Amino acid sequence: MAGVLESLVGKWGAALISLGLVVSVGGAFLSWTMLCAEIPYAAAKDGNFPRWFAAENAAGSPANSLWITNAQVQIFLIITLFASSTYQFLYSIASVAILPPYVFSGAYALKLALTGDSYEGGDTARNRGIVIGGLATLYGLWLCYAAGLSFLLLTTILFAPATLLYIAARRERDERLFNAGELLVAVAVTAAALFAVYELVTGGIKI
């Protein structure tokens, strides 16, 4: 686009587009840096991650969460320098990893509508919530299937280690580690992660 505008109005057009690109990329970098740090910070505030992730600096920023998330980003960026296909693989994994939370969000909205929790306005609002929550859940499940079951399986390798953080947070607060449902999910995710590692090692899943 910079080349097109330069041919139309001169060099200042290309400079304008380049400046806009710098501002756009800088804004995206800042927003994603904050978003990555916000997730473990919020989880720690809710008691689902160790308190270490909720530590703030003098300016009120989640310092520890920022350090750990940005360090991981840098590690993955360095890895991409040594394999040309790694970036596309990580991009695909990141895209698929966000789908399960979408499914659970839709399912939770459906659950609230079915039970009537936090609903005001009678049956009309609840029925609308049931329809929206049901469609969102079904659409999320379809997206998981369409993304590819192999990629969905590989995401469990990323999710499984978070179980250790959850256990640490529970012990830190002297709370029960798992109820029956949570234990079932933890076992299922861990088993899927181990199977995914096995498939990677044996060549059952190609990357």
Short mmCIF file of the C-alpha atoms (twelve columns), coordinates in Angstrom:
data_MODEL
# 
_entry.id   MODEL 
# 
loop_
_atom_site.group_PDB 
_atom_site.id 
_atom_site.type_symbol 
_atom_site.label_atom_id 
_atom_site.label_alt_id 
_atom_site.label_comp_id 
_atom_site.label_asym_id 
_atom_site.label_seq_id 
_atom_site.Cartn_x 
_atom_site.Cartn_y 
_atom_site.Cartn_z 
_atom_site.pdbx_PDB_model_num 
ATOM 1   C CA . MET A 1   0.000   0.000   0.000  1 
ATOM 2   C CA . ALA A 2   2.933   2.306   0.703  1 
ATOM 3   C CA . GLY A 3   4.190   1.712   -2.834 1 
ATOM 4   C CA . VAL A 4   0.780   2.460   -4.334 1 
ATOM 5   C CA . LEU A 5   0.387   5.704   -2.399 1 
ATOM 6   C CA . GLU A 6   3.947   6.736   -3.262 1 
ATOM 7   C CA . SER A 7   3.203   6.393   -6.944 1 
ATOM 8   C CA . LEU A 8   0.101   8.557   -6.501 1 
ATOM 9   C CA . VAL A 9   1.282   11.405  -4.247 1 
ATOM 10  C CA . GLY A 10  5.045   10.986  -3.857 1 
ATOM 11  C CA . LYS A 11  7.413   9.790   -1.136 1 
ATOM 12  C CA . TRP A 12  5.448   11.406  1.669  1 
ATOM 13  C CA . GLY A 13  2.600   8.968   0.968  1 
ATOM 14  C CA . ALA A 14  4.846   5.962   1.543  1 
ATOM 15  C CA . ALA A 15  6.219   7.587   4.704  1 
ATOM 16  C CA . LEU A 16  2.686   8.184   5.992  1 
ATOM 17  C CA . ILE A 17  1.677   4.532   5.462  1 
ATOM 18  C CA . SER A 18  4.922   3.326   7.074  1 
ATOM 19  C CA . LEU A 19  4.319   5.546   10.092 1 
ATOM 20  C CA . GLY A 20  0.770   4.237   10.405 1 
ATOM 21  C CA . LEU A 21  2.096   0.679   10.235 1 
ATOM 22  C CA . VAL A 22  4.572   1.373   13.035 1 
ATOM 23  C CA . VAL A 23  1.796   2.822   15.225 1 
ATOM 24  C CA . SER A 24  -0.510  -0.112  14.419 1 
ATOM 25  C CA . VAL A 25  2.097   -2.790  15.170 1 
ATOM 26  C CA . GLY A 26  3.184   -0.960  18.316 1 
ATOM 27  C CA . GLY A 27  -0.398  -0.779  19.566 1 
ATOM 28  C CA . ALA A 28  -0.972  -4.464  18.808 1 
ATOM 29  C CA . PHE A 29  2.258   -5.390  20.597 1 
ATOM 30  C CA . LEU A 30  1.254   -3.390  23.669 1 
ATOM 31  C CA . SER A 31  -2.283  -4.779  23.787 1 
ATOM 32  C CA . TRP A 32  -1.171  -8.408  23.421 1 
ATOM 33  C CA . THR A 33  1.567   -7.909  26.030 1 
ATOM 34  C CA . MET A 34  -1.050  -6.644  28.477 1 
ATOM 35  C CA . LEU A 35  -3.544  -9.385  27.566 1 
ATOM 36  C CA . CYS A 36  -1.038  -12.201 28.078 1 
ATOM 37  C CA . ALA A 37  -0.086  -10.830 31.502 1 
ATOM 38  C CA . GLU A 38  -3.699  -10.191 32.493 1 
ATOM 39  C CA . ILE A 39  -4.772  -13.834 32.234 1 
ATOM 40  C CA . PRO A 40  -2.454  -15.359 34.898 1 
ATOM 41  C CA . TYR A 41  -2.826  -12.182 36.973 1 
ATOM 42  C CA . ALA A 42  -6.629  -12.497 37.007 1 
ATOM 43  C CA . ALA A 43  -6.395  -16.240 37.683 1 
ATOM 44  C CA . ALA A 44  -4.146  -15.554 40.666 1 
ATOM 45  C CA . LYS A 45  -6.529  -12.918 42.010 1 
ATOM 46  C CA . ASP A 46  -9.354  -15.466 41.764 1 
ATOM 47  C CA . GLY A 47  -7.296  -18.105 43.587 1 
ATOM 48  C CA . ASN A 48  -6.765  -20.403 40.591 1 
ATOM 49  C CA . PHE A 49  -3.060  -19.560 40.174 1 
ATOM 50  C CA . PRO A 50  -0.399  -19.073 42.872 1 
ATOM 51  C CA . ARG A 51  -0.303  -15.634 44.507 1 
ATOM 52  C CA . TRP A 52  3.092   -15.014 42.913 1 
ATOM 53  C CA . PHE A 53  1.341   -14.153 39.640 1 
ATOM 54  C CA . ALA A 54  -0.750  -11.483 41.370 1 
ATOM 55  C CA . ALA A 55  2.250   -9.483  42.617 1 
ATOM 56  C CA . GLU A 56  2.257   -5.841  41.490 1 
ATOM 57  C CA . ASN A 57  5.036   -3.300  41.174 1 
ATOM 58  C CA . ALA A 58  4.975   0.267   42.484 1 
ATOM 59  C CA . ALA A 59  2.985   1.379   39.426 1 
ATOM 60  C CA . GLY A 60  0.305   -1.249  39.998 1 
ATOM 61  C CA . SER A 61  1.309   -3.443  37.053 1 
ATOM 62  C CA . PRO A 62  1.379   -7.252  37.417 1 
ATOM 63  C CA . ALA A 63  5.183   -7.430  37.359 1 
ATOM 64  C CA . ASN A 64  5.691   -11.168 37.827 1 
ATOM 65  C CA . SER A 65  2.994   -12.039 35.330 1 
ATOM 66  C CA . LEU A 66  4.530   -9.668  32.788 1 
ATOM 67  C CA . TRP A 67  7.992   -11.161 33.263 1 
ATOM 68  C CA . ILE A 68  6.929   -14.783 32.907 1 
ATOM 69  C CA . THR A 69  4.586   -14.316 29.935 1 
ATOM 70  C CA . ASN A 70  7.003   -12.137 27.976 1 
ATOM 71  C CA . ALA A 71  9.879   -14.516 28.690 1 
ATOM 72  C CA . GLN A 72  7.814   -17.337 27.207 1 
ATOM 73  C CA . VAL A 73  7.013   -15.232 24.148 1 
ATOM 74  C CA . GLN A 74  10.708  -14.534 23.594 1 
ATOM 75  C CA . ILE A 75  11.541  -18.240 23.915 1 
ATOM 76  C CA . PHE A 76  8.986   -19.151 21.257 1 
ATOM 77  C CA . LEU A 77  10.253  -16.365 18.976 1 
ATOM 78  C CA . ILE A 78  13.802  -17.685 19.284 1 
ATOM 79  C CA . ILE A 79  12.598  -21.208 18.481 1 
ATOM 80  C CA . THR A 80  11.021  -19.957 15.246 1 
ATOM 81  C CA . LEU A 81  14.462  -18.782 14.053 1 
ATOM 82  C CA . PHE A 82  15.680  -22.374 13.773 1 
ATOM 83  C CA . ALA A 83  12.785  -23.952 11.864 1 
ATOM 84  C CA . SER A 84  10.891  -22.295 9.048  1 
ATOM 85  C CA . SER A 85  7.716   -24.303 9.691  1 
ATOM 86  C CA . THR A 86  7.655   -23.631 13.441 1 
ATOM 87  C CA . TYR A 87  5.952   -20.240 13.171 1 
ATOM 88  C CA . GLN A 88  3.041   -21.650 11.174 1 
ATOM 89  C CA . PHE A 89  2.748   -24.560 13.585 1 
ATOM 90  C CA . LEU A 90  2.696   -22.291 16.647 1 
ATOM 91  C CA . TYR A 91  0.239   -19.968 14.910 1 
ATOM 92  C CA . SER A 92  -2.095  -22.914 14.286 1 
ATOM 93  C CA . ILE A 93  -1.761  -24.179 17.870 1 
ATOM 94  C CA . ALA A 94  -2.478  -20.710 19.270 1 
ATOM 95  C CA . SER A 95  -5.560  -20.397 17.065 1 
ATOM 96  C CA . VAL A 96  -6.914  -23.776 18.184 1 
ATOM 97  C CA . ALA A 97  -6.029  -23.240 21.867 1 
ATOM 98  C CA . ILE A 98  -8.523  -20.390 22.152 1 
ATOM 99  C CA . LEU A 99  -11.421 -22.545 20.942 1 
ATOM 100 C CA . PRO A 100 -12.066 -24.629 24.103 1 
ATOM 101 C CA . PRO A 101 -12.521 -21.467 26.223 1 
ATOM 102 C CA . TYR A 102 -15.067 -20.269 23.649 1 
ATOM 103 C CA . VAL A 103 -16.962 -23.558 24.011 1 
ATOM 104 C CA . PHE A 104 -16.962 -23.316 27.810 1 
ATOM 105 C CA . SER A 105 -18.050 -19.664 27.673 1 
ATOM 106 C CA . GLY A 106 -21.026 -20.563 25.516 1 
ATOM 107 C CA . ALA A 107 -21.835 -23.557 27.716 1 
ATOM 108 C CA . TYR A 108 -21.704 -21.403 30.848 1 
ATOM 109 C CA . ALA A 109 -24.021 -18.850 29.272 1 
ATOM 110 C CA . LEU A 110 -26.385 -21.710 28.449 1 
ATOM 111 C CA . LYS A 111 -26.155 -23.017 32.020 1 
ATOM 112 C CA . LEU A 112 -27.014 -19.592 33.468 1 
ATOM 113 C CA . ALA A 113 -30.004 -19.297 31.152 1 
ATOM 114 C CA . LEU A 114 -31.272 -22.765 32.053 1 
ATOM 115 C CA . THR A 115 -30.965 -22.187 35.811 1 
ATOM 116 C CA . GLY A 116 -32.093 -18.550 35.686 1 
ATOM 117 C CA . ASP A 117 -29.076 -17.314 37.672 1 
ATOM 118 C CA . SER A 118 -28.479 -13.558 37.269 1 
ATOM 119 C CA . TYR A 119 -31.445 -13.270 34.892 1 
ATOM 120 C CA . GLU A 120 -33.989 -10.503 35.130 1 
ATOM 121 C CA . GLY A 121 -36.873 -9.914  32.780 1 
ATOM 122 C CA . GLY A 122 -38.745 -13.176 32.928 1 
ATOM 123 C CA . ASP A 123 -38.939 -16.079 30.558 1 
ATOM 124 C CA . THR A 124 -38.344 -13.986 27.446 1 
ATOM 125 C CA . ALA A 125 -34.814 -13.083 28.476 1 
ATOM 126 C CA . ARG A 126 -34.081 -16.630 29.613 1 
ATOM 127 C CA . ASN A 127 -35.346 -18.155 26.386 1 
ATOM 128 C CA . ARG A 128 -33.226 -15.763 24.380 1 
ATOM 129 C CA . GLY A 129 -30.234 -16.688 26.546 1 
ATOM 130 C CA . ILE A 130 -30.894 -20.395 26.028 1 
ATOM 131 C CA . VAL A 131 -30.966 -19.952 22.259 1 
ATOM 132 C CA . ILE A 132 -27.837 -17.797 22.160 1 
ATOM 133 C CA . GLY A 133 -25.929 -19.964 24.638 1 
ATOM 134 C CA . GLY A 134 -26.930 -23.157 22.839 1 
ATOM 135 C CA . LEU A 135 -25.940 -21.826 19.418 1 
ATOM 136 C CA . ALA A 136 -22.652 -20.487 20.774 1 
ATOM 137 C CA . THR A 137 -21.830 -23.862 22.335 1 
ATOM 138 C CA . LEU A 138 -22.679 -25.806 19.191 1 
ATOM 139 C CA . TYR A 139 -20.751 -23.387 17.001 1 
ATOM 140 C CA . GLY A 140 -17.725 -23.609 19.305 1 
ATOM 141 C CA . LEU A 141 -17.820 -27.408 19.174 1 
ATOM 142 C CA . TRP A 142 -18.045 -27.298 15.396 1 
ATOM 143 C CA . LEU A 143 -15.033 -24.936 15.262 1 
ATOM 144 C CA . CYS A 144 -13.027 -27.370 17.409 1 
ATOM 145 C CA . TYR A 145 -13.890 -30.173 14.989 1 
ATOM 146 C CA . ALA A 146 -13.207 -28.057 11.903 1 
ATOM 147 C CA . ALA A 147 -9.828  -26.928 13.273 1 
ATOM 148 C CA . GLY A 148 -8.619  -30.510 13.287 1 
ATOM 149 C CA . LEU A 149 -8.604  -33.043 16.085 1 
ATOM 150 C CA . SER A 150 -4.825  -33.414 15.860 1 
ATOM 151 C CA . PHE A 151 -4.249  -29.756 16.677 1 
ATOM 152 C CA . LEU A 152 -6.886  -29.925 19.400 1 
ATOM 153 C CA . LEU A 153 -5.052  -32.884 20.921 1 
ATOM 154 C CA . LEU A 154 -1.736  -31.024 20.799 1 
ATOM 155 C CA . THR A 155 -3.194  -28.109 22.740 1 
ATOM 156 C CA . THR A 156 -3.576  -30.389 25.754 1 
ATOM 157 C CA . ILE A 157 0.235   -30.377 25.981 1 
ATOM 158 C CA . LEU A 158 -0.077  -26.663 26.755 1 
ATOM 159 C CA . PHE A 159 -3.065  -27.017 29.072 1 
ATOM 160 C CA . ALA A 160 -1.813  -29.948 31.186 1 
ATOM 161 C CA . PRO A 161 1.077   -28.111 32.951 1 
ATOM 162 C CA . ALA A 162 -1.409  -25.499 34.195 1 
ATOM 163 C CA . THR A 163 -2.819  -28.246 36.424 1 
ATOM 164 C CA . LEU A 164 0.350   -28.014 38.511 1 
ATOM 165 C CA . LEU A 165 -0.201  -24.279 38.996 1 
ATOM 166 C CA . TYR A 166 -3.797  -24.953 40.007 1 
ATOM 167 C CA . ILE A 167 -2.658  -27.536 42.558 1 
ATOM 168 C CA . ALA A 168 -0.050  -25.120 43.920 1 
ATOM 169 C CA . ALA A 169 -2.687  -22.403 44.281 1 
ATOM 170 C CA . ARG A 170 -5.042  -24.742 46.151 1 
ATOM 171 C CA . ARG A 171 -2.322  -25.873 48.534 1 
ATOM 172 C CA . GLU A 172 -1.266  -22.280 49.069 1 
ATOM 173 C CA . ARG A 173 -4.786  -21.532 50.318 1 
ATOM 174 C CA . ASP A 174 -5.264  -24.835 52.193 1 
ATOM 175 C CA . GLU A 175 -8.213  -25.716 49.982 1 
ATOM 176 C CA . ARG A 176 -9.368  -29.062 48.588 1 
ATOM 177 C CA . LEU A 177 -7.412  -29.811 45.423 1 
ATOM 178 C CA . PHE A 178 -10.238 -31.126 43.233 1 
ATOM 179 C CA . ASN A 179 -13.885 -31.959 43.403 1 
ATOM 180 C CA . ALA A 180 -15.117 -34.939 41.388 1 
ATOM 181 C CA . GLY A 181 -15.730 -32.958 38.196 1 
ATOM 182 C CA . GLU A 182 -12.428 -31.081 38.367 1 
ATOM 183 C CA . LEU A 183 -10.516 -34.317 38.965 1 
ATOM 184 C CA . LEU A 184 -12.151 -35.904 35.939 1 
ATOM 185 C CA . VAL A 185 -11.179 -32.955 33.727 1 
ATOM 186 C CA . ALA A 186 -7.608  -32.894 35.089 1 
ATOM 187 C CA . VAL A 187 -7.135  -36.622 34.474 1 
ATOM 188 C CA . ALA A 188 -8.632  -36.402 30.985 1 
ATOM 189 C CA . VAL A 189 -6.452  -33.437 29.946 1 
ATOM 190 C CA . THR A 190 -3.302  -35.038 31.372 1 
ATOM 191 C CA . ALA A 191 -4.028  -38.347 29.648 1 
ATOM 192 C CA . ALA A 192 -4.669  -36.543 26.353 1 
ATOM 193 C CA . ALA A 193 -1.404  -34.596 26.730 1 
ATOM 194 C CA . LEU A 194 0.585   -37.795 27.349 1 
ATOM 195 C CA . PHE A 195 -1.049  -39.410 24.336 1 
ATOM 196 C CA . ALA A 196 -0.246  -36.350 22.208 1 
ATOM 197 C CA . VAL A 197 3.415   -36.520 23.252 1 
ATOM 198 C CA . TYR A 198 3.475   -40.226 22.374 1 
ATOM 199 C CA . GLU A 199 1.958   -39.528 18.960 1 
ATOM 200 C CA . LEU A 200 4.539   -36.806 18.302 1 
ATOM 201 C CA . VAL A 201 7.435   -39.061 19.268 1 
ATOM 202 C CA . THR A 202 6.210   -42.028 17.232 1 
ATOM 203 C CA . GLY A 203 5.265   -39.914 14.229 1 
ATOM 204 C CA . GLY A 204 1.540   -40.435 14.566 1 
ATOM 205 C CA . ILE A 205 1.109   -36.659 14.437 1 
ATOM 206 C CA . LYS A 206 3.189   -34.715 11.961 1 
ATOM 207 C CA . ILE A 207 4.177   -31.085 12.561 1 
# 
